[in-house]
Amino acid sequence: MLARDCTVWVAAVPPRTDHLVSLIDDVERTRRARLRNVADRDRFTSAAALVRLLAGQAAGRPPDTVRIDRTCPECGQPHGRPRLVDEPGLDISVSHAGRFVAVATSARGQVGVDVEVVPGEWRDLAAVACTPSERVLVEDARGFAITWVRKEAVLKAFGHGLRVAPAEVQVSAPNSAPELLRYRGAVAPACTLVDVDIVADDQAHVAAVAVLGHPTATIDVRDGSAHLVSPTAVPRRS
């Protein structure tokens, strides 16, 4: 298993992703083929491949043998939260937006990660996604994006995703240390919530990760770009 409670890999989407298709399974290839937008297809392929590469590395097995179940609990379609069939003790979460993919793994509790592009228009979104007290503290698009990724990381860690309204999650102010304050009207359970820095030429992307059940989980953030550029060169666990 991994040395830290939670490890987050952030990777830039490569210019081409054809070399990654052999790593994903038939269900994922079908979903990939349905994406007509090239950028959407590259993000999806990168995310699916990175999940398999990292899970394979953790388990000491080839990535194309990693079995992932994405069955949605609501409709039964394969677009739900990924679950590692052969590694039940390792929780995993994936997100992709803009030019980046993020994958988080945890052996200490349920994990959720979210990466987003800072939106141009944000006030209408804030009116729906933020609590009244949060709206007072969100002053610009970046502040809203930070608030949003913190909320969605928590929702994904719970396994709820956007089936629960983001306004039912209250987090700390964007210029304050990340903290889950309330969840669905109740005092928040134990949770480590951390902002994840994305190193890029611009300031257009933000990310966050949440680990449930541990108020002080250790988080290790790594650059995963090399996994996607040359997946065969990635070392495996001995």
GIDA-V49802 format. One line per field, one symbol per residue. psi: psi as a letter, one per 40 degrees, with the letter a starting at -180 (. if undefined). Layout:
BEGIN
psi->???
END
This chain:
BEGIN
psi->iididhhhhhihhidiedeedeeiaddddddddehdhdddddddddddddddddddddefiideehhhhfhhedeeiffahhhhdegdehiiiiiiibeiihhhiheeihihihhihhidhedddddddiidddddeheidddddddddddddddddeedaeehhdeehhiiideihhhhdihfeihiihhhhhhhhhhidafeiiiiihhiehefihhhhihedddddgdeehiih.
END
